[in-house]
Amino acid sequence: MRKIDYKKIMIATDGSDCSRLAIDKGIELARLSGGTVYAVYVISTAYLSPRGAGWELIHKALKDEGQQAVDDIKSLGKVKGINVRSVLLEGNPSYELIRYTDEEKMDIVIMGTLGKTGLYRMLIGSVAENLIRHSKVPVMVVSTKYETQD
């Protein structure tokens, strides 16, 4: 059996509940392989205009949310004895995650998804799907099934 040799493990988080399962898997993989976790959050600026009213307040709120998300991963890593580096990026989430993965030579990307399908996915798009299609390294997607409200 081949030894797990992932030294640079990127956990991409959006701070959501569905990211929690991916975080647990990423921390466990780091424990098994002796790797370092890179907790990455992308502040999506796709719909923000720096000229828009209240831009600074919205940007600060998004940055604070991202910092909290990576800090949560860092705290869990500390409890489990795993080295975690926090990274905040800005821009289009798919593009920035792929760029960072390439530039930092990550061994694997781990992220959560809600498993949304149909019109919702077509309209909103899927960061996970874009990473699977365009990443040069393996991408582990941990799915939480999306339940519609009837």
URUR-V478118 format. One record per residue. N is the residue number from 1. RES is the residue in one letter. PSI is psi as a letter, one per 40 degrees, with the letter a starting at -180 (NA if undefined). NEAR is the number of other ideal C-beta (glycine too) atoms within 12 Angstrom. D_FIRST is the distance of its C-alpha to the first C-alpha in Angstrom with 1 decimal. Layout:
n=N res=RES psi=PSI near=NEAR d_first=D_FIRST
n=N res=RES psi=PSI near=NEAR d_first=D_FIRST
This chain:
n=1 res=M psi=h near=3 d_first=0.0
n=2 res=R psi=h near=6 d_first=3.8
n=3 res=K psi=i near=9 d_first=6.5
n=4 res=I psi=h near=18 d_first=9.3
n=5 res=D psi=f near=16 d_first=12.2
n=6 res=Y psi=h near=31 d_first=15.2
n=7 res=K psi=d near=23 d_first=18.2
n=8 res=K psi=h near=33 d_first=21.0
n=9 res=I psi=h near=45 d_first=20.8
n=10 res=M psi=h near=49 d_first=24.0
n=11 res=I psi=h near=51 d_first=25.2
n=12 res=A psi=h near=48 d_first=28.1
n=13 res=T psi=i near=47 d_first=30.6
n=14 res=D psi=e near=35 d_first=34.1
n=15 res=G psi=e near=32 d_first=34.9
n=16 res=S psi=i near=23 d_first=34.8
n=17 res=D psi=d near=18 d_first=33.6
n=18 res=C psi=d near=27 d_first=31.0
n=19 res=S psi=d near=36 d_first=29.5
n=20 res=R psi=d near=24 d_first=29.0
n=21 res=L psi=d near=26 d_first=25.9
n=22 res=A psi=d near=41 d_first=24.3
n=23 res=I psi=d near=41 d_first=25.3
n=24 res=D psi=d near=28 d_first=23.6
n=25 res=K psi=d near=28 d_first=20.3
n=26 res=G psi=d near=44 d_first=20.6
n=27 res=I psi=d near=35 d_first=21.5
n=28 res=E psi=d near=26 d_first=18.6
n=29 res=L psi=d near=33 d_first=16.2
n=30 res=A psi=d near=36 d_first=18.2
n=31 res=R psi=d near=24 d_first=18.0
n=32 res=L psi=d near=19 d_first=14.2
n=33 res=S psi=e near=23 d_first=14.0
n=34 res=G psi=f near=19 d_first=17.3
n=35 res=G psi=i near=29 d_first=18.9
n=36 res=T psi=h near=30 d_first=22.5
n=37 res=V psi=h near=45 d_first=23.8
n=38 res=Y psi=h near=39 d_first=26.6
n=39 res=A psi=h near=44 d_first=28.7
n=40 res=V psi=h near=45 d_first=30.6
n=41 res=Y psi=h near=40 d_first=33.7
n=42 res=V psi=h near=37 d_first=35.9
n=43 res=I psi=h near=30 d_first=39.6
n=44 res=S psi=h near=28 d_first=40.6
n=45 res=T psi=e near=22 d_first=43.9
n=46 res=A psi=d near=18 d_first=44.2
n=47 res=Y psi=e near=15 d_first=47.1
n=48 res=L psi=h near=23 d_first=48.7
n=49 res=S psi=h near=13 d_first=51.6
n=50 res=P psi=e near=12 d_first=52.6
n=51 res=R psi=e near=8 d_first=56.1
n=52 res=G psi=i near=13 d_first=55.9
n=53 res=A psi=h near=10 d_first=57.7
n=54 res=G psi=e near=13 d_first=55.6
n=55 res=W psi=d near=16 d_first=52.7
n=56 res=E psi=d near=15 d_first=52.3
n=57 res=L psi=d near=13 d_first=52.0
n=58 res=I psi=d near=20 d_first=49.5
n=59 res=H psi=d near=22 d_first=47.4
n=60 res=K psi=d near=15 d_first=47.6
n=61 res=A psi=d near=17 d_first=46.6
n=62 res=L psi=d near=29 d_first=43.5
n=63 res=K psi=d near=24 d_first=42.6
n=64 res=D psi=d near=18 d_first=43.0
n=65 res=E psi=d near=23 d_first=40.9
n=66 res=G psi=d near=33 d_first=38.1
n=67 res=Q psi=d near=22 d_first=38.4
n=68 res=Q psi=d near=22 d_first=38.2
n=69 res=A psi=d near=34 d_first=35.0
n=70 res=V psi=d near=35 d_first=33.2
n=71 res=D psi=d near=23 d_first=34.8
n=72 res=D psi=d near=29 d_first=33.4
n=73 res=I psi=d near=43 d_first=29.8
n=74 res=K psi=d near=29 d_first=30.7
n=75 res=S psi=d near=19 d_first=32.2
n=76 res=L psi=d near=29 d_first=29.1
n=77 res=G psi=d near=31 d_first=26.9
n=78 res=K psi=d near=17 d_first=29.4
n=79 res=V psi=d near=14 d_first=29.2
n=80 res=K psi=e near=21 d_first=25.4
n=81 res=G psi=f near=14 d_first=25.5
n=82 res=I psi=h near=30 d_first=24.1
n=83 res=N psi=h near=23 d_first=26.0
n=84 res=V psi=h near=33 d_first=27.5
n=85 res=R psi=h near=25 d_first=29.7
n=86 res=S psi=h near=27 d_first=32.3
n=87 res=V psi=h near=34 d_first=33.3
n=88 res=L psi=h near=28 d_first=36.2
n=89 res=L psi=i near=32 d_first=36.8
n=90 res=E psi=i near=24 d_first=39.8
n=91 res=G psi=a near=21 d_first=40.3
n=92 res=N psi=h near=21 d_first=38.7
n=93 res=P psi=d near=33 d_first=35.4
n=94 res=S psi=d near=31 d_first=33.4
n=95 res=Y psi=d near=23 d_first=34.7
n=96 res=E psi=d near=30 d_first=34.3
n=97 res=L psi=d near=39 d_first=30.8
n=98 res=I psi=d near=32 d_first=29.8
n=99 res=R psi=d near=25 d_first=31.9
n=100 res=Y psi=d near=32 d_first=30.5
n=101 res=T psi=d near=35 d_first=26.9
n=102 res=D psi=d near=19 d_first=27.8
n=103 res=E psi=d near=17 d_first=30.1
n=104 res=E psi=e near=23 d_first=27.9
n=105 res=K psi=f near=16 d_first=24.7
n=106 res=M psi=i near=36 d_first=22.7
n=107 res=D psi=d near=29 d_first=18.9
n=108 res=I psi=i near=35 d_first=19.2
n=109 res=V psi=h near=42 d_first=22.1
n=110 res=I psi=h near=43 d_first=22.3
n=111 res=M psi=i near=46 d_first=25.5
n=112 res=G psi=i near=35 d_first=27.3
n=113 res=T psi=i near=34 d_first=29.5
n=114 res=L psi=e near=28 d_first=32.2
n=115 res=G psi=f near=21 d_first=31.4
n=116 res=K psi=i near=23 d_first=35.0
n=117 res=T psi=i near=18 d_first=36.1
n=118 res=G psi=a near=12 d_first=39.2
n=119 res=L psi=d near=10 d_first=42.2
n=120 res=Y psi=d near=14 d_first=41.0
n=121 res=R psi=d near=18 d_first=37.9
n=122 res=M psi=d near=11 d_first=39.9
n=123 res=L psi=d near=10 d_first=42.5
n=124 res=I psi=d near=22 d_first=40.4
n=125 res=G psi=i near=21 d_first=37.4
n=126 res=S psi=h near=28 d_first=33.8
n=127 res=V psi=d near=38 d_first=32.3
n=128 res=A psi=d near=35 d_first=28.8
n=129 res=E psi=d near=24 d_first=29.6
n=130 res=N psi=d near=28 d_first=30.9
n=131 res=L psi=d near=38 d_first=27.8
n=132 res=I psi=d near=22 d_first=25.5
n=133 res=R psi=d near=15 d_first=27.9
n=134 res=H psi=e near=19 d_first=28.5
n=135 res=S psi=i near=30 d_first=25.7
n=136 res=K psi=e near=18 d_first=23.9
n=137 res=V psi=i near=25 d_first=20.8
n=138 res=P psi=i near=22 d_first=18.8
n=139 res=V psi=h near=34 d_first=21.0
n=140 res=M psi=h near=31 d_first=20.0
n=141 res=V psi=h near=31 d_first=23.1
n=142 res=V psi=h near=31 d_first=23.7
n=143 res=S psi=h near=21 d_first=26.6
n=144 res=T psi=h near=21 d_first=29.5
n=145 res=K psi=h near=14 d_first=31.8
n=146 res=Y psi=h near=20 d_first=35.3
n=147 res=E psi=h near=11 d_first=38.1
n=148 res=T psi=i near=12 d_first=41.6
n=149 res=Q psi=h near=4 d_first=44.7
n=150 res=D psi=NA near=3 d_first=47.1
